Amino acid sequence: MTPDTASVACDGWDGSECEGTPHCPPRCPRFVDKAGARWTVRPAVDADEPFLAEMYERFDRADRAQGLPPVSRSRCAEWIRSMLTEGNNVVAERDGELFGHAMYTPTDAAVPELAVFVHPDAQDRGVGTELCRHVIANAASAGREGIELHVETGNRVARNVYRTVGFEVVERRGDLRMRLDLDDPVAAEVRWPPLAREGPTESLLEAPSVDAAPAPSPADD
């Protein structure tokens, strides 16, 4: 979706009455995290490459999984370029800065693979979960049969996030292989407009009281 289309489809941040429009992508790009910060989750473009490289340079070794993103600057640049070329990519953007990146790849596979990365400064806010839902929505919209991922057995936080969005363990051999069949109801639910999936809510333009804020979910990221 281009910025011009986004401006037509998304009039402000209060989506409590939004029923969707013909201009909408598979999932609404507007996202408010657990701390009340406003984000846009949008398709990645080639011009994002240097900004993704900058984001990944700030990752510590503990923030990487299965050797990704690569540690060296040159290998990381090559990996980013290959993902933008071969995959369906989305980025999470706040105040013009990228803090998250997710994709399914390759785009022509019946069951492509999901990968999601969130900068440490943006973790524990639900950004990774939202990125996963966008990837699921895009894969379902593109007619993929399913989507799978690999996760380290000891990464309980990631495993809980993936379960939250519908993935199930299908193989335990070293790392876990998890899969979501895209005829599962969750693949349709992630594409519902805000009104259908959340119902009418208090306007996001009004600051919620501290007492009314929901408690963070331990299954979220």
Phi, psi and chi 1 to 4 in degrees:
 res  aa     phi    psi   chi1   chi2   chi3   chi4
   1 MET       -  131.0 -176.8  173.9   67.7      -
   2 THR   -79.9  161.0   66.4      -      -      -
   3 PRO   -56.1  -37.6  -26.7   34.8      -      -
   4 ASP   -63.5  -41.5  -71.7  -17.7      -      -
   5 THR   -65.9  -38.7  -56.2      -      -      -
   6 ALA   -61.4  -38.8      -      -      -      -
   7 SER   -67.5  -30.5   66.4      -      -      -
   8 VAL   -73.9  -42.0  171.4      -      -      -
   9 ALA   -79.1  -30.0      -      -      -      -
  10 CYS  -121.9   99.3  -54.5      -      -      -
  11 ASP   -97.9   87.1 -177.3   14.9      -      -
  12 GLY    87.1 -176.0      -      -      -      -
  13 TRP  -102.7  -10.5  -82.2   90.5      -      -
  14 ASP   -84.4   98.9 -177.4    6.1      -      -
  15 GLY   -97.7   15.3      -      -      -      -
  16 SER   -62.9  -24.0   60.3      -      -      -
  17 GLU  -112.8   12.1  -60.0  -60.7  -31.6      -
  18 CYS   -76.5  123.1  178.8      -      -      -
  19 GLU  -102.8    5.6  -62.4  178.9   -8.1      -
  20 GLY    86.7  160.5      -      -      -      -
  21 THR  -138.1  168.0   78.8      -      -      -
  22 PRO   -61.8  -18.1  -24.6   35.2      -      -
  23 HIS   -84.3  -12.1  -55.3  -75.3      -      -
  24 CYS   -69.1  142.8  -70.1      -      -      -
  25 PRO   -72.1  179.5   27.8  -34.0      -      -
  26 PRO   -56.5  -30.1  -30.1   37.5      -      -
  27 ARG  -136.6  142.9 -177.6  170.7  174.6   85.9
  28 CYS   -55.5  130.0  178.9      -      -      -
  29 PRO   -74.0  -13.3   27.3  -35.4      -      -
  30 ARG   -82.8  132.9  -55.7  -54.9 -164.8 -162.7
  31 PHE  -145.5  132.1  169.7   62.3      -      -
  32 VAL  -113.2  122.8  178.4      -      -      -
  33 ASP   -82.8 -177.4   70.1   17.0      -      -
  34 LYS   -63.5  -25.0  -65.0  176.2 -177.3  177.7
  35 ALA   -90.8    1.5      -      -      -      -
  36 GLY    87.5    5.2      -      -      -      -
  37 ALA   -78.4  145.7      -      -      -      -
  38 ARG   -96.6  133.0  -64.0  170.2  175.6  176.4
  39 TRP  -127.6  158.0  -64.1   75.7      -      -
  40 THR  -119.4  128.3  -61.2      -      -      -
  41 VAL  -108.2  117.3  179.2      -      -      -
  42 ARG  -136.6  164.1   60.4  167.8  176.2   80.5
  43 PRO   -61.4  139.6  -21.8   33.3      -      -
  44 ALA   -75.5  149.4      -      -      -      -
  45 VAL  -127.5  165.7  -63.9      -      -      -
  46 ASP   -57.0  -33.6  -70.5  -16.8      -      -
  47 ALA   -67.1  -13.2      -      -      -      -
  48 ASP   -78.6  -11.2  -69.8  -38.4      -      -
  49 GLU   -53.2  -51.0 -176.1  178.9  -30.3      -
  50 PRO   -65.9  -29.8   21.2  -32.0      -      -
  51 PHE   -75.4  -33.5  -57.1  103.0      -      -
  52 LEU   -66.6  -41.1  -73.7  168.8      -      -
  53 ALA   -60.8  -41.0      -      -      -      -
  54 GLU   -63.7  -41.3 -179.1 -179.1   -9.6      -
  55 MET   -61.6  -46.1 -179.5 -171.9   82.5      -
  56 TYR   -71.1  -24.7  -76.5  125.7      -      -
  57 GLU   -62.9  -23.1  -77.5 -177.7    3.4      -
  58 ARG   -91.3    3.5  -67.2  178.8  -75.6  165.5
  59 PHE   -78.9  135.9  -85.6   44.8      -      -
  60 ASP   -83.9  168.9  -67.4  -32.6      -      -
  61 ARG   -58.9  -35.4 -168.7  170.3  -65.0  -85.8
  62 ALA   -68.5  -17.1      -      -      -      -
  63 ASP   -87.9   -0.5  -58.6  -43.6      -      -
  64 ARG  -100.7  154.7  -55.1  172.4 -165.1  -87.5
  65 ALA  -137.7  134.5      -      -      -      -
  66 GLN    51.2   35.9  -73.9   93.4   33.0      -
  67 GLY    77.2   10.6      -      -      -      -
  68 LEU  -122.2  143.4  -62.7  175.3      -      -
  69 PRO   -68.8  153.7   28.1  -36.0      -      -
  70 PRO   -56.6  149.8  -24.1   34.9      -      -
  71 VAL   -76.3  -44.8  175.3      -      -      -
  72 SER   -70.5  146.7   76.0      -      -      -
  73 ARG   -61.6  -42.4 -178.5  174.6  -60.3 -178.9
  74 SER   -68.7  -43.0   60.3      -      -      -
  75 ARG   -67.4  -36.8  -71.9 -174.1   58.6 -156.2
  76 CYS   -64.5  -41.3 -172.6      -      -      -
  77 ALA   -62.0  -42.0      -      -      -      -
  78 GLU   -63.7  -41.5  -69.0  174.0    0.5      -
  79 TRP   -64.8  -45.5  173.1   74.4      -      -
  80 ILE   -58.8  -44.9  -66.6  169.4      -      -
  81 ARG   -62.4  -40.7 -164.9  170.8  -57.9  116.3
  82 SER   -67.9  -36.8   68.7      -      -      -
  83 MET   -65.9  -42.0  -69.2  -59.9   98.1      -
  84 LEU   -66.8  -28.9  -67.9  175.6      -      -
  85 THR   -82.7  -43.1  -59.2      -      -      -
  86 GLU  -100.8  -14.1  -59.1  168.9    8.0      -
  87 GLY  -116.7  172.9      -      -      -      -
  88 ASN  -102.1  111.2 -179.3  -69.7      -      -
  89 ASN  -113.9  144.3  -64.0 -112.0      -      -
  90 VAL  -131.1  154.2  -67.1      -      -      -
  91 VAL  -128.8  150.8  -68.5      -      -      -
  92 ALA  -103.8  123.8      -      -      -      -
  93 GLU  -123.9  134.5 -176.2  176.6   52.6      -
  94 ARG  -136.4  125.0 -172.1 -176.5   72.6 -152.0
  95 ASP    53.0   38.1  -61.3  -31.5      -      -
  96 GLY    80.3    4.2      -      -      -      -
  97 GLU  -117.3  139.6 -173.6  171.8    0.0      -
  98 LEU   -86.4  131.4  -57.8 -173.4      -      -
  99 PHE  -126.9   -4.1  -74.0   92.1      -      -
 100 GLY  -152.2  152.3      -      -      -      -
 101 HIS  -150.1  131.2  178.2 -153.9      -      -
 102 ALA  -144.0  155.9      -      -      -      -
 103 MET  -159.4  160.5   74.0  -69.6  -70.9      -
 104 TYR  -118.5  143.9   72.5   79.6      -      -
 105 THR  -153.2  148.1 -175.8      -      -      -
 106 PRO   -76.1  158.9   29.5  -35.4      -      -
 107 THR   -69.1  -21.8   54.5      -      -      -
 108 ASP   -95.6    4.2   59.5   -6.4      -      -
 109 ALA   -79.6  144.2      -      -      -      -
 110 ALA   -64.1  -37.4      -      -      -      -
 111 VAL  -129.0   82.7 -175.7      -      -      -
 112 PRO   -73.4  175.5   28.4  -34.9      -      -
 113 GLU  -109.0  138.9 -174.3  164.7   -5.3      -
 114 LEU   -93.0  140.4  163.1   74.4      -      -
 115 ALA  -139.3  141.5      -      -      -      -
 116 VAL  -141.7  138.1   57.4      -      -      -
 117 PHE  -137.4  131.8  -57.0   91.1      -      -
 118 VAL  -127.7  131.1  177.7      -      -      -
 119 HIS   -60.0  142.4 -171.7  -85.3      -      -
 120 PRO   -52.6  -33.3  -26.9   33.9      -      -
 121 ASP   -68.0  -14.9  -69.1  -11.9      -      -
 122 ALA  -114.8    9.5      -      -      -      -
 123 GLN   -79.3  165.0  -68.3  179.3    6.2      -
 124 ASP    64.4   26.7  -58.3  -43.9      -      -
 125 ARG  -126.0    1.3  -56.6  177.1   71.8  154.4
 126 GLY    90.3    4.1      -      -      -      -
 127 VAL   -67.4  -43.5  177.1      -      -      -
 128 GLY   -62.0  -41.1      -      -      -      -
 129 THR   -62.1  -43.2  -58.0      -      -      -
 130 GLU   -64.9  -39.9 -176.3   65.3   13.8      -
 131 LEU   -60.6  -42.8  -77.2  166.5      -      -
 132 CYS   -58.9  -42.8  -73.4      -      -      -
 133 ARG   -64.7  -35.4  -71.4  173.2  173.4  146.0
 134 HIS   -66.3  -42.4  -86.0  -93.6      -      -
 135 VAL   -63.9  -42.3  172.9      -      -      -
 136 ILE   -60.8  -45.7  -66.7  166.8      -      -
 137 ALA   -61.7  -42.6      -      -      -      -
 138 ASN   -65.9  -41.9  -71.3  -14.0      -      -
 139 ALA   -65.7  -41.1      -      -      -      -
 140 ALA   -65.2  -42.0      -      -      -      -
 141 SER   -64.3  -30.9  180.0      -      -      -
 142 ALA   -84.2   -0.5      -      -      -      -
 143 GLY    83.5   18.6      -      -      -      -
 144 ARG   -67.9  153.1  -56.0  -58.3   93.9 -164.3
 145 GLU   -80.0  -34.2  -65.5  176.1    9.1      -
 146 GLY  -165.3 -178.5      -      -      -      -
 147 ILE  -147.6  140.7 -170.5  165.6      -      -
 148 GLU  -132.0  170.6   65.9  178.2   22.2      -
 149 LEU  -155.4  164.0   59.1   89.4      -      -
 150 HIS  -120.7  136.2  -68.6   81.1      -      -
 151 VAL  -139.9  143.4   59.8      -      -      -
 152 GLU   -65.4  139.1  -64.5  170.3   -6.1      -
 153 THR   -55.5  -38.1  -56.1      -      -      -
 154 GLY   -82.3   -2.8      -      -      -      -
 155 ASN   -87.8   79.4 -167.5  -19.8      -      -
 156 ARG   -67.0  -36.1  -64.1 -178.8   62.5 -174.9
 157 VAL   -61.2  -49.1  172.9      -      -      -
 158 ALA   -64.0  -42.0      -      -      -      -
 159 ARG   -59.6  -41.3  -72.6  167.5   55.7 -171.4
 160 ASN   -66.6  -37.7  -73.9  -22.6      -      -
 161 VAL   -62.2  -46.3  168.8      -      -      -
 162 TYR   -64.3  -38.2  -61.8  140.5      -      -
 163 ARG   -64.1  -38.8  -72.6 -165.5 -175.6   98.4
 164 THR   -58.1  -36.1  -63.6      -      -      -
 165 VAL   -95.4    8.4  -63.3      -      -      -
 166 GLY   111.5   -2.5      -      -      -      -
 167 PHE   -74.9  147.0  -75.9   86.5      -      -
 168 GLU  -128.0  147.4  -63.7 -178.8   -7.9      -
 169 VAL   -69.8  128.6  174.8      -      -      -
 170 VAL  -118.5  -12.5  -66.3      -      -      -
 171 GLU  -156.7  135.7 -175.9  178.3   19.2      -
 172 ARG  -119.4   98.4  -60.9  175.2 -177.3  -90.2
 173 ARG  -146.6   91.5 -175.8 -179.8  -59.9  175.8
 174 GLY    74.7 -109.5      -      -      -      -
 175 ASP   -71.0  162.6  -65.1  -20.8      -      -
 176 LEU   -88.7  138.9  -58.8  180.0      -      -
 177 ARG  -104.3  125.4 -177.4  164.6   66.2   92.4
 178 MET  -119.4  150.6  -56.4 -179.4   75.1      -
 179 ARG  -141.8  147.9  173.2  171.0  169.5  142.3
 180 LEU  -127.7  119.1  171.3   65.0      -      -
 181 ASP   -77.8  132.9  -69.6  -33.3      -      -
 182 LEU   -84.6   10.4  -66.9  177.3      -      -
 183 ASP   -94.5    2.8   57.7    0.4      -      -
 184 ASP   -68.8  144.1 -171.7  -73.1      -      -
 185 PRO   -54.2  -30.1  -28.0   35.2      -      -
 186 VAL   -62.4  -29.7   70.3      -      -      -
 187 ALA   -68.5  -25.8      -      -      -      -
 188 ALA   -83.9  -38.6      -      -      -      -
 189 GLU   -64.2  -37.2  -68.5  167.3    7.0      -
 190 VAL   -67.2  -15.0  -64.8      -      -      -
 191 ARG   -97.3   -2.8  -61.9  165.8   65.3 -172.5
 192 TRP   -65.6  147.1  -69.7  -10.5      -      -
 193 PRO   -69.1  162.8   24.6  -33.4      -      -
 194 PRO   -52.0  -41.5  -29.7   37.3      -      -
 195 LEU   -62.4  -39.4  179.0   62.1      -      -
 196 ALA   -71.9  -38.7      -      -      -      -
 197 ARG   -90.1  -21.7   69.6  172.6 -171.6 -103.0
 198 GLU  -117.9  -24.7  -60.9  169.9    7.0      -
 199 GLY    78.6  167.9      -      -      -      -
 200 PRO   -59.1  135.3  -21.1   33.1      -      -
 201 THR  -133.0  170.6   59.5      -      -      -
 202 GLU   -60.8  140.9  179.0 -177.2    0.8      -
 203 SER   -55.4  134.6  172.0      -      -      -
 204 LEU   -70.7  -12.6  -64.6  174.4      -      -
 205 LEU   -78.9  -12.9  -58.2  179.1      -      -
 206 GLU  -100.2  129.2  -59.7  176.0    6.6      -
 207 ALA   -68.6  124.6      -      -      -      -
 208 PRO   -71.7  150.5   26.4  -33.2      -      -
 209 SER   -72.0  154.8   66.9      -      -      -
 210 VAL   -62.2  -38.8  174.1      -      -      -
 211 ASP   -65.3  -27.6  -68.7  -21.1      -      -
 212 ALA   -88.9   -7.7      -      -      -      -
 213 ALA   -66.9  134.6      -      -      -      -
 214 PRO   -70.8  148.3   25.4  -33.3      -      -
 215 ALA   -71.8  141.4      -      -      -      -
 216 PRO   -60.4  143.9  -20.4   31.4      -      -
 217 SER   -87.8  131.3  167.1      -      -      -
 218 PRO   -66.7  -15.0   24.5  -33.7      -      -
 219 ALA   -88.0   -4.3      -      -      -      -
 220 ASP   -99.1  172.4 -149.1  -15.1      -      -
 221 ASP  -108.4      -   70.8  -29.9      -      -
